[in-house]
Amino acid sequence: MVFDPSKLRFLVVDDELHIRKIIKAVCGAMGVREIVEAQEGRTALDWLRGGKTVDNTKDRGRPFDLVICDWMMPEMTGIELLRAVRTFEKTKDLPFLMLTAENDHDRVLAAIDEGVNDYLVKPFTAEVLELKIQSVLGSS
């Protein structure tokens, strides 16, 4: 799939600010102009379902093209967010890239069972993140 990164809208969900900033920098370098950050899953889910304006923007209903989400977060984990995304008609096919600090086989299988498009183990390089994003968007 050939895509124009400048037209894409990404949602980055991670409770760690520095991880969100790294991901945002990599995506920006790829040419993605709109990258929305959420520090926890409940806010992200609300934005994905269109129930809350993101930073008071006018494009409240504009869908996201990709979710990049950490697994381990307080209150709502990444896997819980993924489950919710997959059960909601509007977002059930939304490309979803999961980040995890653990390279545990069972964890990877659980994410696959829940419908994740791909996963990325922390720490990661900018090059690997970019390849994963291209892969996920190409497989959607």
Order of alpha helices (4+ residues) and beta strands (2+ residues): beta-alpha-beta-alpha-beta-alpha-beta-alpha-beta-alpha
